[in-house]
Amino acid sequence: MTWRITRAGLSTLTLVAVALLLGVVSGRAELFLVGLPLALRVLVARRPEAPRYTLVHELSATRLFEGERATLTLALTAETPLPQIEVFEPLAPSAEPLSGNPRTVLALAAGETARWSYELRFPERGRFALGTVHLRFWARSGLGVHEAVHRDPKPLHVYPRAAPVSRLPTPLRTQASAGNYVSPLVGDGIEPGEIRPFAPGDRIKHVNWRASLRLGRLYVTRYQQERNADVVLMLDTLSQVGMGSATTLDASLRAAVSLAAAYLARKDRVGLIEYGGVLHWVRPGSGRPHFERLLSTLVRAEVTFTYVAKDLGLVPPRILPPQALVLAISSLLDARFTAALGDLAGRGFDLIVLAVDPVRITRAALAPSPRVDTACRLWTLERRIQIAELTARGLRVVEWAPDESIELALARVGRHRRPRALVG
Amino acid sequence: MRAFSLVPIVILAGLPVLIHPTSGFAAVGAVAGILCAAGALGRLRPLVTAGGSLTLIQYALALALTGGRSSLPSAIVLGVALALVLDVSDFLHRFHGAVLTPPALRCQAKHWIVIALLGALTSGALVAVAALVRISGPPALHTLLAAAGALAAAAGVAGAVLRRRLERG
């Protein structure tokens, strides 16, 4: 805790000096009298005793999605009289106060407790450090102040917003664990597969009585197994366009979170590869804790500039399983990412590219003008050519504008796909 | 609160004009008032100090131009008004944009009343003591009191400087 004389004290002393000087020069007692209340103001402002207090800082949630709200509650108990306390909590620039104010002035008697709260909205993803509260214990005159900082770290993670997606591209290959996809393999399941003659060891409940009566001997129904799949989300963090939280990277992250939530709800294992200046990955997994792990990785995602092209061959097979469906989310602005996509397709991966439209995002960030309009139209044409070239090379590319539903964009892939032959 | 800050500013700017009511004085008074108001409302402390200094100079001039007539009540009012202008403008500056709870406002209002009353009563008491000394005291006492006042002022300055050094050390 520190104590200092404020600038108001200097201002008062200046005016006292001016009054005294004028009094001496003019030889008038009135000017000394004018300076007297000012001098008294300084004399009365003695240094108060060091304040003692207890501050409790509470945060209603530690994890939010973009656009959600959190309530911060503070409770200040005075152990000594606190005639004028200014309490201020610095916030991130993107945090929007909805009700209340993070800067409050209070007066408390000894033993009294003040409790107040304010609500904040977090429109942008990120990791925020709350819980640092600045306190100023002012002398009533304002000529002196005790300053203190209360630190009770409260990390708050704001994750990219997830949109509900019910219809998703079905992976071409399934894995060994139970899931929602009908596998070509027969075994336990509920989807009837084939009928074959009864053999010792077959269960009675599998006997197909209708077929057995018609053909005069026992037949059993075999069922197709229901299996899950591996899905790897490959995120392009090599480049981005846009302003604030309306960038291609933010749109990509929202798409990634939505797809991860939807595939995990289908009992699939979902992995993540952040392909950028630094290669980050999350091993495929399932369940709620794994979703939290993916969110924690996605909230940290950012564009890191580099000249180096990362080789996907460095990614271990446990991160990028050969049977996995790879969903690449990219604005296709960087040729290195396009080359990596070609590499994946060449290695026989089941690959779908969700191409985030950077033109609309850029247009929204710029003031409308005929020049911007022309540039955006030319850019759109160039992108169409680029996507046509990728499609011709055997890649499945789906264009997606961030204001459009992901489900609608992915519907263009079709539910029943076949592996494509790679041209080159 | 902002409207309240204008009351002592009006008194501050108007008092010298009331003592010497000329158009020139009114113009200077208006400038001083505008400086103080701009400083208080715009949260610029140097402007308030400049406006206060201008008022003091104007007041000294007004006293000089009116001749030997004593105007002690006006000095008390001016002193109290100046102290309040400084206090209120500083309060506005300190807590701009903050939520002020009613107890904090009540506490500050009490402080302003105390400052105004203390300033007025102390000045009045001092005037009464000075009058008493002038009427009944021996002429040598005037010199002694002046010397004691000068010594007290010097001791006060030395004490403030020493305390500042100790706090830094």
Boltz contact constraints between the chains, C-beta under 6 A:
constraints:
  - contact:
      token1: [A, 8]
      token2: [B, 90]
      max_distance: 6.0
  - contact:
      token1: [A, 11]
      token2: [B, 45]
      max_distance: 6.0
  - contact:
      token1: [A, 11]
      token2: [B, 49]
      max_distance: 6.0
  - contact:
      token1: [A, 12]
      token2: [B, 86]
      max_distance: 6.0
  - contact:
      token1: [A, 14]
      token2: [B, 49]
      max_distance: 6.0
  - contact:
      token1: [A, 15]
      token2: [B, 52]
      max_distance: 6.0
  - contact:
      token1: [A, 18]
      token2: [B, 53]
      max_distance: 6.0
  - contact:
      token1: [A, 18]
      token2: [B, 56]
      max_distance: 6.0
  - contact:
      token1: [A, 19]
      token2: [B, 56]
      max_distance: 6.0
  - contact:
      token1: [A, 22]
      token2: [B, 56]
      max_distance: 6.0
  - contact:
      token1: [A, 22]
      token2: [B, 60]
      max_distance: 6.0
  - contact:
      token1: [A, 26]
      token2: [B, 60]
      max_distance: 6.0
  - contact:
      token1: [A, 26]
      token2: [B, 64]
      max_distance: 6.0
  - contact:
      token1: [A, 28]
      token2: [B, 63]
      max_distance: 6.0
  - contact:
      token1: [A, 30]
      token2: [B, 63]
      max_distance: 6.0
  - contact:
      token1: [A, 30]
      token2: [B, 71]
      max_distance: 6.0
  - contact:
      token1: [A, 30]
      token2: [B, 75]
      max_distance: 6.0
  - contact:
      token1: [A, 31]
      token2: [B, 60]
      max_distance: 6.0
  - contact:
      token1: [A, 33]
      token2: [B, 75]
      max_distance: 6.0
  - contact:
      token1: [A, 33]
      token2: [B, 79]
      max_distance: 6.0
  - contact:
      token1: [A, 33]
      token2: [B, 123]
      max_distance: 6.0
  - contact:
      token1: [A, 34]
      token2: [B, 75]
      max_distance: 6.0
  - contact:
      token1: [A, 34]
      token2: [B, 78]
      max_distance: 6.0
  - contact:
      token1: [A, 34]
      token2: [B, 79]
      max_distance: 6.0
  - contact:
      token1: [A, 36]
      token2: [B, 79]
      max_distance: 6.0
  - contact:
      token1: [A, 36]
      token2: [B, 123]
      max_distance: 6.0
  - contact:
      token1: [A, 37]
      token2: [B, 79]
      max_distance: 6.0
  - contact:
      token1: [A, 37]
      token2: [B, 80]
      max_distance: 6.0
  - contact:
      token1: [A, 37]
      token2: [B, 83]
      max_distance: 6.0
  - contact:
      token1: [A, 37]
      token2: [B, 119]
      max_distance: 6.0
  - contact:
      token1: [A, 38]
      token2: [B, 83]
      max_distance: 6.0
  - contact:
      token1: [A, 40]
      token2: [B, 118]
      max_distance: 6.0
  - contact:
      token1: [A, 40]
      token2: [B, 119]
      max_distance: 6.0
  - contact:
      token1: [A, 40]
      token2: [B, 122]
      max_distance: 6.0
  - contact:
      token1: [A, 41]
      token2: [B, 83]
      max_distance: 6.0
  - contact:
      token1: [A, 83]
      token2: [B, 107]
      max_distance: 6.0
  - contact:
      token1: [A, 101]
      token2: [B, 99]
      max_distance: 6.0
  - contact:
      token1: [A, 103]
      token2: [B, 98]
      max_distance: 6.0
  - contact:
      token1: [A, 104]
      token2: [B, 99]
      max_distance: 6.0
  - contact:
      token1: [A, 105]
      token2: [B, 95]
      max_distance: 6.0
  - contact:
      token1: [A, 105]
      token2: [B, 98]
      max_distance: 6.0
  - contact:
      token1: [A, 105]
      token2: [B, 100]
      max_distance: 6.0
  - contact:
      token1: [A, 105]
      token2: [B, 104]
      max_distance: 6.0
  - contact:
      token1: [A, 106]
      token2: [B, 101]
      max_distance: 6.0
  - contact:
      token1: [A, 106]
      token2: [B, 104]
      max_distance: 6.0
  - contact:
      token1: [A, 107]
      token2: [B, 103]
      max_distance: 6.0
  - contact:
      token1: [A, 107]
      token2: [B, 104]
      max_distance: 6.0
  - contact:
      token1: [A, 107]
      token2: [B, 107]
      max_distance: 6.0
  - contact:
      token1: [A, 140]
      token2: [B, 111]
      max_distance: 6.0
  - contact:
      token1: [A, 142]
      token2: [B, 90]
      max_distance: 6.0
  - contact:
      token1: [A, 142]
      token2: [B, 94]
      max_distance: 6.0
